[in-house]
C-alpha cells in the first residue's frame, strides 16, 4: 500500500496545526516522520490513517483520493486519545479486546497462547504499565495487523514510553518486511536515530529543529 501526501495541511499560514506536507510512504521498510509540538503527532497520525480530512492539499492511497478506503486499510497503534489503552488494565483484557476488534475468539486460552507466542506469558495478569516499552510497541503493532483488511499501521510517538529506538525498531521492520506499510510518527531526535538504524530518510512535517534551515517536508540529513 502506498500513502501519499500532496501539500496536505491542517489549518493555514503560521497558525497551521500541520503545515503543508508532501511525502510518499510505501510498504517494505518503516518510515519515520519527524514532527514537533505536542499535538502534531496525533494529527499527522490521524491524517495518515484517513481519520481526518486535510484543510488543504490531498491524501492519496495507491494514487486515489479515498480516505474511507485509507481508514479501512490502516490501523492506528497506541495513538494517544484514540487507541491508547489504559495503563492499569490487565494485559489479558487488552488482548481480548483487540481480538474482538479483529473478529477473533476471545477465550482466555487463545489470549494466553498469543501472549506466550510473543514471550509475554509472565505479563498475562499484570497491568499494561508493567510491560517494557519494547514489548509494548511490538505487542500493539502485532495486534493491529490482526484486523481484517489492515495493510498499514501508524505508530504514534513510541518514544514517549522510553527505551531506545534500537530496541523496538526491529519488530516494526519485521512487520514491514511482511509487506505492510509502517509509518512511525515521532520527534526529530528519534527520527534521526531511526535513520541510522535503516529507516528510510525521515520526513519533516515541520521545521526540523530550532536553528535548522530545512524546509517543511524536506528529508532530514543524517
BELBELCOR-V985807 format. One record per pair of residues at least 24 apart in sequence whose C-alpha atoms are under 6 Angstrom apart, sorted by the first residue. I is the first residue (numbers start at 1). GAP is how many residues later the second one is. Records with the same first field share a line. If there is no record, write none. Layout:
I=GAP, GAP
This chain:
1=25, 26
2=24, 59, 60
3=57, 58
4=55, 56
5=53, 54
6=51, 52
7=50
8=46, 48, 49, 50
9=45, 46, 47
10=44, 45
21=184, 196
22=195
26=155
27=152, 153, 154
28=148, 149, 151
29=144, 147
30=143, 152, 153, 169
31=152, 153, 168, 169
32=152, 153, 159, 170
33=152, 169, 170
34=152, 153, 154, 157, 169, 170
35=152, 170, 171
36=151
41=144
49=25
73=76, 77, 78
74=76, 77, 78, 79
75=78
76=77, 78
77=77, 78
79=77
87=41, 42
88=39, 40
89=38, 39
90=35, 36, 37, 38
91=33, 36, 37
92=32
102=44, 45
133=28, 30
134=34
138=33
151=29
152=28, 29, 30
153=29
154=29, 30
155=29
156=29
157=28, 29
